Amino acid sequence: MTVAAYTAVLVALSLTSASYVVAGRGLSVVIGALLGSLVLRERAGVIRIAGAALMVIGLGLIAFA
């Protein structure tokens, strides 16, 4: 799995600028928190939701800048 993820990053870096790739990789934290809440029934507190929202907003700002 790690080899596939690293290969995907290298392909993405060859297709677009590094700022988009790094921002997209940071989104994996938000996806992990979402899956933890949905699949593992972890509590999503206000701080976790606010942090995830800030990361998504930042990614959106990078994408549209």
PQR file of N, CA, C, O and H, with PARSE charges and radii, in Angstrom:
ATOM      1  N   MET A   1       0.827  -1.189   0.000 -0.4000 1.5000
ATOM      2  CA  MET A   1       0.000   0.000   0.000 -0.0000 2.0000
ATOM      3  C   MET A   1       0.869   1.249   0.000  0.5500 1.7000
ATOM      4  O   MET A   1       0.551   2.222  -0.684 -0.5500 1.4000
ATOM      5  N   THR A   2       1.961   1.236   0.756 -0.4000 1.5000
ATOM      6  CA  THR A   2       2.828   2.402   0.826 -0.0000 2.0000
ATOM      7  C   THR A   2       3.490   2.677  -0.517  0.5500 1.7000
ATOM      8  O   THR A   2       3.644   3.833  -0.910 -0.5500 1.4000
ATOM      9  H   THR A   2       2.219   0.446   1.312  0.4000 1.0000
ATOM     10  N   VAL A   3       3.878   1.629  -1.215 -0.4000 1.5000
ATOM     11  CA  VAL A   3       4.496   1.799  -2.528 -0.0000 2.0000
ATOM     12  C   VAL A   3       3.502   2.414  -3.500  0.5500 1.7000
ATOM     13  O   VAL A   3       3.865   3.283  -4.294 -0.5500 1.4000
ATOM     14  H   VAL A   3       3.753   0.690  -0.895  0.4000 1.0000
ATOM     15  N   ALA A   4       2.269   1.976  -3.446 -0.4000 1.5000
ATOM     16  CA  ALA A   4       1.240   2.532  -4.325 -0.0000 2.0000
ATOM     17  C   ALA A   4       0.984   4.004  -4.006  0.5500 1.7000
ATOM     18  O   ALA A   4       0.817   4.815  -4.917 -0.5500 1.4000
ATOM     19  H   ALA A   4       1.975   1.270  -2.802  0.4000 1.0000
ATOM     20  N   ALA A   5       0.952   4.350  -2.731 -0.4000 1.5000
ATOM     21  CA  ALA A   5       0.722   5.746  -2.344 -0.0000 2.0000
ATOM     22  C   ALA A   5       1.886   6.626  -2.792  0.5500 1.7000
ATOM     23  O   ALA A   5       1.677   7.737  -3.278 -0.5500 1.4000
ATOM     24  H   ALA A   5       1.088   3.691  -1.991  0.4000 1.0000
ATOM     25  N   TYR A   6       3.106   6.129  -2.628 -0.4000 1.5000
ATOM     26  CA  TYR A   6       4.281   6.901  -3.037 -0.0000 2.0000
ATOM     27  C   TYR A   6       4.302   7.075  -4.556  0.5500 1.7000
ATOM     28  O   TYR A   6       4.639   8.146  -5.060 -0.5500 1.4000
ATOM     29  H   TYR A   6       3.276   5.226  -2.233  0.4000 1.0000
ATOM     30  N   THR A   7       3.946   6.030  -5.269 -0.4000 1.5000
ATOM     31  CA  THR A   7       3.888   6.119  -6.728 -0.0000 2.0000
ATOM     32  C   THR A   7       2.827   7.118  -7.161  0.5500 1.7000
ATOM     33  O   THR A   7       3.044   7.884  -8.100 -0.5500 1.4000
ATOM     34  H   THR A   7       3.673   5.159  -4.860  0.4000 1.0000
ATOM     35  N   ALA A   8       1.685   7.118  -6.491 -0.4000 1.5000
ATOM     36  CA  ALA A   8       0.627   8.076  -6.822 -0.0000 2.0000
ATOM     37  C   ALA A   8       1.095   9.507  -6.595  0.5500 1.7000
ATOM     38  O   ALA A   8       0.768  10.398  -7.379 -0.5500 1.4000
ATOM     39  H   ALA A   8       1.509   6.495  -5.729  0.4000 1.0000
ATOM     40  N   VAL A   9       1.856   9.734  -5.532 -0.4000 1.5000
ATOM     41  CA  VAL A   9       2.384  11.075  -5.264 -0.0000 2.0000
ATOM     42  C   VAL A   9       3.363  11.485  -6.360  0.5500 1.7000
ATOM     43  O   VAL A   9       3.324  12.621  -6.833 -0.5500 1.4000
ATOM     44  H   VAL A   9       2.122   9.011  -4.895  0.4000 1.0000
ATOM     45  N   LEU A  10       4.236  10.572  -6.763 -0.4000 1.5000
ATOM     46  CA  LEU A  10       5.196  10.899  -7.821 -0.0000 2.0000
ATOM     47  C   LEU A  10       4.503  11.199  -9.143  0.5500 1.7000
ATOM     48  O   LEU A  10       4.913  12.108  -9.864 -0.5500 1.4000
ATOM     49  H   LEU A  10       4.267   9.649  -6.379  0.4000 1.0000
ATOM     50  N   VAL A  11       3.467  10.453  -9.464 -0.4000 1.5000
ATOM     51  CA  VAL A  11       2.707  10.717 -10.687 -0.0000 2.0000
ATOM     52  C   VAL A  11       2.019  12.073 -10.587  0.5500 1.7000
ATOM     53  O   VAL A  11       2.028  12.850 -11.541 -0.5500 1.4000
ATOM     54  H   VAL A  11       3.133   9.714  -8.878  0.4000 1.0000
ATOM     55  N   ALA A  12       1.428  12.354  -9.440 -0.4000 1.5000
ATOM     56  CA  ALA A  12       0.756  13.646  -9.255 -0.0000 2.0000
ATOM     57  C   ALA A  12       1.744  14.797  -9.360  0.5500 1.7000
ATOM     58  O   ALA A  12       1.424  15.841  -9.929 -0.5500 1.4000
ATOM     59  H   ALA A  12       1.421  11.723  -8.665  0.4000 1.0000
ATOM     60  N   LEU A  13       2.946  14.616  -8.814 -0.4000 1.5000
ATOM     61  CA  LEU A  13       3.953  15.673  -8.912 -0.0000 2.0000
ATOM     62  C   LEU A  13       4.390  15.908 -10.349  0.5500 1.7000
ATOM     63  O   LEU A  13       4.768  17.023 -10.709 -0.5500 1.4000
ATOM     64  H   LEU A  13       3.207  13.769  -8.351  0.4000 1.0000
ATOM     65  N   SER A  14       4.340  14.876 -11.163 -0.4000 1.5000
ATOM     66  CA  SER A  14       4.720  15.061 -12.561 -0.0000 2.0000
ATOM     67  C   SER A  14       3.608  15.730 -13.368  0.5500 1.7000
ATOM     68  O   SER A  14       3.862  16.265 -14.447 -0.5500 1.4000
ATOM     69  H   SER A  14       4.033  13.971 -10.869  0.4000 1.0000
ATOM     70  N   LEU A  15       2.384  15.703 -12.854 -0.4000 1.5000
ATOM     71  CA  LEU A  15       1.254  16.264 -13.583 -0.0000 2.0000
ATOM     72  C   LEU A  15       0.887  17.682 -13.168  0.5500 1.7000
ATOM     73  O   LEU A  15       0.336  18.430 -13.975 -0.5500 1.4000
ATOM     74  H   LEU A  15       2.177  15.269 -11.977  0.4000 1.0000
ATOM     75  N   THR A  16       1.175  18.065 -11.942 -0.4000 1.5000
ATOM     76  CA  THR A  16       0.765  19.377 -11.446 -0.0000 2.0000
ATOM     77  C   THR A  16       1.824  19.925 -10.500  0.5500 1.7000
ATOM     78  O   THR A  16       2.836  19.268 -10.256 -0.5500 1.4000
ATOM     79  H   THR A  16       1.623  17.457 -11.286  0.4000 1.0000
ATOM     80  N   SER A  17       1.604  21.107  -9.972 -0.4000 1.5000
ATOM     81  CA  SER A  17       2.599  21.722  -9.098 -0.0000 2.0000
ATOM     82  C   SER A  17       2.568  21.086  -7.709  0.5500 1.7000
ATOM     83  O   SER A  17       1.570  20.494  -7.296 -0.5500 1.4000
ATOM     84  H   SER A  17       0.782  21.641 -10.170  0.4000 1.0000
ATOM     85  N   ALA A  18       3.669  21.225  -7.016 -0.4000 1.5000
ATOM     86  CA  ALA A  18       3.825  20.580  -5.712 -0.0000 2.0000
ATOM     87  C   ALA A  18       2.841  21.112  -4.682  0.5500 1.7000
ATOM     88  O   ALA A  18       2.442  20.369  -3.785 -0.5500 1.4000
ATOM     89  H   ALA A  18       4.480  21.706  -7.351  0.4000 1.0000
ATOM     90  N   SER A  19       2.439  22.372  -4.782 -0.4000 1.5000
ATOM     91  CA  SER A  19       1.524  22.935  -3.777 -0.0000 2.0000
ATOM     92  C   SER A  19       0.184  22.214  -3.782  0.5500 1.7000
ATOM     93  O   SER A  19      -0.414  22.014  -2.725 -0.5500 1.4000
ATOM     94  H   SER A  19       2.763  22.975  -5.511  0.4000 1.0000
ATOM     95  N   TYR A  20      -0.291  21.826  -4.948 -0.4000 1.5000
ATOM     96  CA  TYR A  20      -1.557  21.092  -5.016 -0.0000 2.0000
ATOM     97  C   TYR A  20      -1.414  19.688  -4.437  0.5500 1.7000
ATOM     98  O   TYR A  20      -2.310  19.198  -3.751 -0.5500 1.4000
ATOM     99  H   TYR A  20       0.195  21.989  -5.807  0.4000 1.0000
ATOM    100  N   VAL A  21      -0.297  19.054  -4.715 -0.4000 1.5000
ATOM    101  CA  VAL A  21      -0.078  17.680  -4.246 -0.0000 2.0000
ATOM    102  C   VAL A  21       0.038  17.650  -2.725  0.5500 1.7000
ATOM    103  O   VAL A  21      -0.556  16.795  -2.069 -0.5500 1.4000
ATOM    104  H   VAL A  21       0.431  19.452  -5.273  0.4000 1.0000
ATOM    105  N   VAL A  22       0.800  18.580  -2.171 -0.4000 1.5000
ATOM    106  CA  VAL A  22       0.976  18.627  -0.715 -0.0000 2.0000
ATOM    107  C   VAL A  22      -0.354  18.918  -0.027  0.5500 1.7000
ATOM    108  O   VAL A  22      -0.662  18.327   1.008 -0.5500 1.4000
ATOM    109  H   VAL A  22       1.282  19.275  -2.703  0.4000 1.0000
ATOM    110  N   ALA A  23      -1.130  19.815  -0.591 -0.4000 1.5000
ATOM    111  CA  ALA A  23      -2.437  20.131  -0.012 -0.0000 2.0000
ATOM    112  C   ALA A  23      -3.362  18.922  -0.077  0.5500 1.7000
ATOM    113  O   ALA A  23      -4.102  18.653   0.870 -0.5500 1.4000
ATOM    114  H   ALA A  23      -0.880  20.296  -1.431  0.4000 1.0000
ATOM    115  N   GLY A  24      -3.324  18.207  -1.171 -0.4000 1.5000
ATOM    116  CA  GLY A  24      -4.147  17.006  -1.298 -0.0000 2.0000
ATOM    117  C   GLY A  24      -3.738  15.912  -0.331  0.5500 1.7000
ATOM    118  O   GLY A  24      -4.588  15.189   0.190 -0.5500 1.4000
ATOM    119  H   GLY A  24      -2.724  18.426  -1.940  0.4000 1.0000
ATOM    120  N   ARG A  25      -2.443  15.788  -0.090 -0.4000 1.5000
ATOM    121  CA  ARG A  25      -1.969  14.788   0.871 -0.0000 2.0000
ATOM    122  C   ARG A  25      -2.401  15.161   2.286  0.5500 1.7000
ATOM    123  O   ARG A  25      -2.691  14.284   3.099 -0.5500 1.4000
ATOM    124  H   ARG A  25      -1.754  16.375  -0.513  0.4000 1.0000
ATOM    125  N   GLY A  26      -2.444  16.445   2.578 -0.4000 1.5000
ATOM    126  CA  GLY A  26      -2.899  16.878   3.894 -0.0000 2.0000
ATOM    127  C   GLY A  26      -4.366  16.574   4.134  0.5500 1.7000
ATOM    128  O   GLY A  26      -4.804  16.455   5.278 -0.5500 1.4000
ATOM    129  H   GLY A  26      -2.209  17.158   1.917  0.4000 1.0000
ATOM    130  N   LEU A  27      -5.112  16.450   3.072 -0.4000 1.5000
ATOM    131  CA  LEU A  27      -6.529  16.127   3.192 -0.0000 2.0000
ATOM    132  C   LEU A  27      -6.747  14.710   3.706  0.5500 1.7000
ATOM    133  O   LEU A  27      -7.838  14.381   4.172 -0.5500 1.4000
ATOM    134  H   LEU A  27      -4.757  16.547   2.142  0.4000 1.0000
ATOM    135  N   SER A  28      -5.725  13.872   3.627 -0.4000 1.5000
ATOM    136  CA  SER A  28      -5.865  12.498   4.129 -0.0000 2.0000
ATOM    137  C   SER A  28      -6.142  12.480   5.631  0.5500 1.7000
ATOM    138  O   SER A  28      -6.769  11.544   6.129 -0.5500 1.4000
ATOM    139  H   SER A  28      -4.839  14.140   3.248  0.4000 1.0000
ATOM    140  N   VAL A  29      -5.691  13.485   6.350 -0.4000 1.5000
ATOM    141  CA  VAL A  29      -5.983  13.575   7.779 -0.0000 2.0000
ATOM    142  C   VAL A  29      -7.479  13.779   8.002  0.5500 1.7000
ATOM    143  O   VAL A  29      -8.068  13.177   8.900 -0.5500 1.4000
ATOM    144  H   VAL A  29      -5.182  14.245   5.945  0.4000 1.0000
ATOM    145  N   VAL A  30      -8.079  14.618   7.191 -0.4000 1.5000
ATOM    146  CA  VAL A  30      -9.519  14.871   7.299 -0.0000 2.0000
ATOM    147  C   VAL A  30     -10.302  13.614   6.937  0.5500 1.7000
ATOM    148  O   VAL A  30     -11.288  13.284   7.595 -0.5500 1.4000
ATOM    149  H   VAL A  30      -7.601  15.106   6.461  0.4000 1.0000
ATOM    150  N   ILE A  31      -9.870  12.920   5.903 -0.4000 1.5000
ATOM    151  CA  ILE A  31     -10.545  11.686   5.498 -0.0000 2.0000
ATOM    152  C   ILE A  31     -10.426  10.642   6.605  0.5500 1.7000
ATOM    153  O   ILE A  31     -11.389   9.932   6.893 -0.5500 1.4000
ATOM    154  H   ILE A  31      -9.069  13.189   5.368  0.4000 1.0000
ATOM    155  N   GLY A  32      -9.257  10.546   7.225 -0.4000 1.5000
ATOM    156  CA  GLY A  32      -9.072   9.612   8.333 -0.0000 2.0000
ATOM    157  C   GLY A  32      -9.968   9.934   9.515  0.5500 1.7000
ATOM    158  O   GLY A  32     -10.533   9.031  10.132 -0.5500 1.4000
ATOM    159  H   GLY A  32      -8.475  11.124   6.991  0.4000 1.0000
ATOM    160  N   ALA A  33     -10.103  11.213   9.835 -0.4000 1.5000
ATOM    161  CA  ALA A  33     -10.993  11.609  10.939 -0.0000 2.0000
ATOM    162  C   ALA A  33     -12.449  11.308  10.601  0.5500 1.7000
ATOM    163  O   ALA A  33     -13.215  10.872  11.459 -0.5500 1.4000
ATOM    164  H   ALA A  33      -9.644  11.947   9.333  0.4000 1.0000
ATOM    165  N   LEU A  34     -12.822  11.543   9.355 -0.4000 1.5000
ATOM    166  CA  LEU A  34     -14.194  11.252   8.929 -0.0000 2.0000
ATOM    167  C   LEU A  34     -14.479   9.755   9.005  0.5500 1.7000
ATOM    168  O   LEU A  34     -15.530   9.345   9.499 -0.5500 1.4000
ATOM    169  H   LEU A  34     -12.199  11.897   8.657  0.4000 1.0000
ATOM    170  N   LEU A  35     -13.549   8.940   8.519 -0.4000 1.5000
ATOM    171  CA  LEU A  35     -13.740   7.491   8.595 -0.0000 2.0000
ATOM    172  C   LEU A  35     -13.752   7.004  10.042  0.5500 1.7000
ATOM    173  O   LEU A  35     -14.497   6.085  10.380 -0.5500 1.4000
ATOM    174  H   LEU A  35     -12.695   9.273   8.118  0.4000 1.0000
ATOM    175  N   GLY A  36     -12.932   7.616  10.896 -0.4000 1.5000
ATOM    176  CA  GLY A  36     -12.962   7.253  12.313 -0.0000 2.0000
ATOM    177  C   GLY A  36     -14.309   7.521  12.943  0.5500 1.7000
ATOM    178  O   GLY A  36     -14.790   6.739  13.762 -0.5500 1.4000
ATOM    179  H   GLY A  36     -12.327   8.363  10.621  0.4000 1.0000
ATOM    180  N   SER A  37     -14.913   8.628  12.558 -0.4000 1.5000
ATOM    181  CA  SER A  37     -16.234   8.954  13.099 -0.0000 2.0000
ATOM    182  C   SER A  37     -17.321   8.035  12.565  0.5500 1.7000
ATOM    183  O   SER A  37     -18.197   7.596  13.310 -0.5500 1.4000
ATOM    184  H   SER A  37     -14.521   9.263  11.893  0.4000 1.0000
ATOM    185  N   LEU A  38     -17.259   7.747  11.272 -0.4000 1.5000
ATOM    186  CA  LEU A  38     -18.319   6.954  10.654 -0.0000 2.0000
ATOM    187  C   LEU A  38     -18.167   5.456  10.905  0.5500 1.7000
ATOM    188  O   LEU A  38     -19.134   4.782  11.258 -0.5500 1.4000
ATOM    189  H   LEU A  38     -16.547   8.103  10.667  0.4000 1.0000
ATOM    190  N   VAL A  39     -16.965   4.941  10.724 -0.4000 1.5000
ATOM    191  CA  VAL A  39     -16.766   3.495  10.802 -0.0000 2.0000
ATOM    192  C   VAL A  39     -16.527   3.030  12.237  0.5500 1.7000
ATOM    193  O   VAL A  39     -17.121   2.052  12.690 -0.5500 1.4000
ATOM    194  H   VAL A  39     -16.179   5.489  10.438  0.4000 1.0000
ATOM    195  N   LEU A  40     -15.646   3.746  12.950 -0.4000 1.5000
ATOM    196  CA  LEU A  40     -15.279   3.318  14.297 -0.0000 2.0000
ATOM    197  C   LEU A  40     -16.104   3.963  15.396  0.5500 1.7000
ATOM    198  O   LEU A  40     -15.911   3.678  16.578 -0.5500 1.4000
ATOM    199  H   LEU A  40     -15.164   4.541  12.582  0.4000 1.0000
ATOM    200  N   ARG A  41     -17.027   4.835  14.999 -0.4000 1.5000
ATOM    201  CA  ARG A  41     -17.919   5.518  15.941 -0.0000 2.0000
ATOM    202  C   ARG A  41     -17.166   6.342  16.978  0.5500 1.7000
ATOM    203  O   ARG A  41     -17.576   6.424  18.136 -0.5500 1.4000
ATOM    204  H   ARG A  41     -17.184   5.066  14.039  0.4000 1.0000
ATOM    205  N   GLU A  42     -16.048   6.959  16.548 -0.4000 1.5000
ATOM    206  CA  GLU A  42     -15.318   7.854  17.450 -0.0000 2.0000
ATOM    207  C   GLU A  42     -16.090   9.161  17.576  0.5500 1.7000
ATOM    208  O   GLU A  42     -16.824   9.555  16.670 -0.5500 1.4000
ATOM    209  H   GLU A  42     -15.715   6.892  15.607  0.4000 1.0000
ATOM    210  N   ARG A  43     -15.914   9.820  18.705 -0.4000 1.5000
ATOM    211  CA  ARG A  43     -16.578  11.115  18.897 -0.0000 2.0000
ATOM    212  C   ARG A  43     -15.856  12.180  18.097  0.5500 1.7000
ATOM    213  O   ARG A  43     -14.628  12.268  18.128 -0.5500 1.4000
ATOM    214  H   ARG A  43     -15.318   9.501  19.441  0.4000 1.0000
ATOM    215  N   ALA A  44     -16.608  12.973  17.395 -0.4000 1.5000
ATOM    216  CA  ALA A  44     -16.048  14.102  16.654 -0.0000 2.0000
ATOM    217  C   ALA A  44     -16.373  15.362  17.439  0.5500 1.7000
ATOM    218  O   ALA A  44     -17.467  15.913  17.317 -0.5500 1.4000
ATOM    219  H   ALA A  44     -17.605  12.902  17.371  0.4000 1.0000
ATOM    220  N   GLY A  45     -15.420  15.817  18.244 -0.4000 1.5000
ATOM    221  CA  GLY A  45     -15.639  17.002  19.050 -0.0000 2.0000
ATOM    222  C   GLY A  45     -15.592  18.272  18.220  0.5500 1.7000
ATOM    223  O   GLY A  45     -15.297  18.245  17.025 -0.5500 1.4000
ATOM    224  H   GLY A  45     -14.531  15.370  18.343  0.4000 1.0000
ATOM    225  N   VAL A  46     -15.885  19.362  18.864 -0.4000 1.5000
ATOM    226  CA  VAL A  46     -15.926  20.664  18.194 -0.0000 2.0000
ATOM    227  C   VAL A  46     -14.551  21.018  17.641  0.5500 1.7000
ATOM    228  O   VAL A  46     -14.447  21.551  16.537 -0.5500 1.4000
ATOM    229  H   VAL A  46     -16.125  19.384  19.835  0.4000 1.0000
ATOM    230  N   ILE A  47     -13.511  20.730  18.386 -0.4000 1.5000
ATOM    231  CA  ILE A  47     -12.157  21.072  17.930 -0.0000 2.0000
ATOM    232  C   ILE A  47     -11.784  20.262  16.695  0.5500 1.7000
ATOM    233  O   ILE A  47     -11.196  20.799  15.756 -0.5500 1.4000
ATOM    234  H   ILE A  47     -13.596  20.296  19.284  0.4000 1.0000
ATOM    235  N   ARG A  48     -12.119  18.983  16.688 -0.4000 1.5000
ATOM    236  CA  ARG A  48     -11.805  18.141  15.528 -0.0000 2.0000
ATOM    237  C   ARG A  48     -12.575  18.605  14.297  0.5500 1.7000
ATOM    238  O   ARG A  48     -12.015  18.658  13.202 -0.5500 1.4000
ATOM    239  H   ARG A  48     -12.597  18.547  17.451  0.4000 1.0000
ATOM    240  N   ILE A  49     -13.835  18.937  14.461 -0.4000 1.5000
ATOM    241  CA  ILE A  49     -14.642  19.397  13.330 -0.0000 2.0000
ATOM    242  C   ILE A  49     -14.128  20.748  12.826  0.5500 1.7000
ATOM    243  O   ILE A  49     -14.055  20.974  11.618 -0.5500 1.4000
ATOM    244  H   ILE A  49     -14.290  18.894  15.350  0.4000 1.0000
ATOM    245  N   ALA A  50     -13.774  21.638  13.744 -0.4000 1.5000
ATOM    246  CA  ALA A  50     -13.256  22.950  13.339 -0.0000 2.0000
ATOM    247  C   ALA A  50     -11.920  22.800  12.614  0.5500 1.7000
ATOM    248  O   ALA A  50     -11.680  23.481  11.616 -0.5500 1.4000
ATOM    249  H   ALA A  50     -13.833  21.455  14.725  0.4000 1.0000
ATOM    250  N   GLY A  51     -11.057  21.926  13.098 -0.4000 1.5000
ATOM    251  CA  GLY A  51      -9.771  21.699  12.435 -0.0000 2.0000
ATOM    252  C   GLY A  51      -9.940  21.125  11.045  0.5500 1.7000
ATOM    253  O   GLY A  51      -9.259  21.543  10.109 -0.5500 1.4000
ATOM    254  H   GLY A  51     -11.252  21.373  13.908  0.4000 1.0000
ATOM    255  N   ALA A  52     -10.845  20.165  10.906 -0.4000 1.5000
ATOM    256  CA  ALA A  52     -11.110  19.575   9.597 -0.0000 2.0000
ATOM    257  C   ALA A  52     -11.686  20.612   8.638  0.5500 1.7000
ATOM    258  O   ALA A  52     -11.328  20.647   7.461 -0.5500 1.4000
ATOM    259  H   ALA A  52     -11.398  19.825  11.666  0.4000 1.0000
ATOM    260  N   ALA A  53     -12.574  21.451   9.148 -0.4000 1.5000
ATOM    261  CA  ALA A  53     -13.164  22.496   8.305 -0.0000 2.0000
ATOM    262  C   ALA A  53     -12.111  23.497   7.850  0.5500 1.7000
ATOM    263  O   ALA A  53     -12.129  23.941   6.702 -0.5500 1.4000
ATOM    264  H   ALA A  53     -12.864  21.423  10.105  0.4000 1.0000
ATOM    265  N   LEU A  54     -11.194  23.853   8.742 -0.4000 1.5000
ATOM    266  CA  LEU A  54     -10.121  24.770   8.357 -0.0000 2.0000
ATOM    267  C   LEU A  54      -9.215  24.169   7.286  0.5500 1.7000
ATOM    268  O   LEU A  54      -8.776  24.866   6.372 -0.5500 1.4000
ATOM    269  H   LEU A  54     -11.179  23.492   9.674  0.4000 1.0000
ATOM    270  N   MET A  55      -8.940  22.879   7.406 -0.4000 1.5000
ATOM    271  CA  MET A  55      -8.101  22.228   6.399 -0.0000 2.0000
ATOM    272  C   MET A  55      -8.798  22.197   5.034  0.5500 1.7000
ATOM    273  O   MET A  55      -8.163  22.424   4.005 -0.5500 1.4000
ATOM    274  H   MET A  55      -9.297  22.313   8.149  0.4000 1.0000
ATOM    275  N   VAL A  56     -10.098  21.916   5.032 -0.4000 1.5000
ATOM    276  CA  VAL A  56     -10.838  21.886   3.774 -0.0000 2.0000
ATOM    277  C   VAL A  56     -10.922  23.290   3.167  0.5500 1.7000
ATOM    278  O   VAL A  56     -10.799  23.454   1.953 -0.5500 1.4000
ATOM    279  H   VAL A  56     -10.614  21.731   5.868  0.4000 1.0000
ATOM    280  N   ILE A  57     -11.128  24.283   4.003 -0.4000 1.5000
ATOM    281  CA  ILE A  57     -11.166  25.675   3.508 -0.0000 2.0000
ATOM    282  C   ILE A  57      -9.819  26.069   2.930  0.5500 1.7000
ATOM    283  O   ILE A  57      -9.752  26.703   1.877 -0.5500 1.4000
ATOM    284  H   ILE A  57     -11.228  24.150   4.989  0.4000 1.0000
ATOM    285  N   GLY A  58      -8.748  25.695   3.615 -0.4000 1.5000
ATOM    286  CA  GLY A  58      -7.399  26.000   3.090 -0.0000 2.0000
ATOM    287  C   GLY A  58      -7.136  25.327   1.781  0.5500 1.7000
ATOM    288  O   GLY A  58      -6.551  25.930   0.882 -0.5500 1.4000
ATOM    289  H   GLY A  58      -8.803  25.180   4.470  0.4000 1.0000
ATOM    290  N   LEU A  59      -7.553  24.085   1.645 -0.4000 1.5000
ATOM    291  CA  LEU A  59      -7.388  23.381   0.369 -0.0000 2.0000
ATOM    292  C   LEU A  59      -8.170  24.056  -0.735  0.5500 1.7000
ATOM    293  O   LEU A  59      -7.688  24.176  -1.861 -0.5500 1.4000
ATOM    294  H   LEU A  59      -8.029  23.595   2.376  0.4000 1.0000
ATOM    295  N   GLY A  60      -9.380  24.500  -0.416 -0.4000 1.5000
ATOM    296  CA  GLY A  60     -10.173  25.227  -1.389 -0.0000 2.0000
ATOM    297  C   GLY A  60      -9.517  26.534  -1.814  0.5500 1.7000
ATOM    298  O   GLY A  60      -9.546  26.898  -2.990 -0.5500 1.4000
ATOM    299  H   GLY A  60      -9.771  24.403   0.500  0.4000 1.0000
ATOM    300  N   LEU A  61      -8.928  27.235  -0.858 -0.4000 1.5000
ATOM    301  CA  LEU A  61      -8.238  28.486  -1.193 -0.0000 2.0000
ATOM    302  C   LEU A  61      -7.033  28.243  -2.090  0.5500 1.7000
ATOM    303  O   LEU A  61      -6.763  29.029  -2.998 -0.5500 1.4000
ATOM    304  H   LEU A  61      -8.905  26.939   0.098  0.4000 1.0000
ATOM    305  N   ILE A  62      -6.320  27.175  -1.841 -0.4000 1.5000
ATOM    306  CA  ILE A  62      -5.178  26.837  -2.683 -0.0000 2.0000
ATOM    307  C   ILE A  62      -5.649  26.470  -4.086  0.5500 1.7000
ATOM    308  O   ILE A  62      -5.034  26.863  -5.078 -0.5500 1.4000
ATOM    309  H   ILE A  62      -6.539  26.537  -1.103  0.4000 1.0000
ATOM    310  N   ALA A  63      -6.735  25.719  -4.162 -0.4000 1.5000
ATOM    311  CA  ALA A  63      -7.234  25.265  -5.474 -0.0000 2.0000
ATOM    312  C   ALA A  63      -7.731  26.423  -6.341  0.5500 1.7000
ATOM    313  O   ALA A  63      -7.563  26.409  -7.561 -0.5500 1.4000
ATOM    314  H   ALA A  63      -7.234  25.400  -3.357  0.4000 1.0000
ATOM    315  N   PHE A  64      -8.343  27.423  -5.706 -0.4000 1.5000
ATOM    316  CA  PHE A  64      -8.902  28.525  -6.481 -0.0000 2.0000
ATOM    317  C   PHE A  64      -7.992  29.731  -6.589  0.5500 1.7000
ATOM    318  O   PHE A  64      -8.365  30.726  -7.210 -0.5500 1.4000
ATOM    319  H   PHE A  64      -8.479  27.435  -4.716  0.4000 1.0000
ATOM    320  N   ALA A  65      -6.815  29.670  -6.005 -0.4000 1.5000
ATOM    321  CA  ALA A  65      -5.881  30.818  -6.064 -0.0000 2.0000
ATOM    322  C   ALA A  65      -5.080  30.806  -7.347  0.5500 1.7000
ATOM    323  O   ALA A  65      -4.251  31.689  -7.566 -0.5500 1.4000
ATOM    324  H   ALA A  65      -6.512  28.862  -5.501  0.4000 1.0000
TER
END
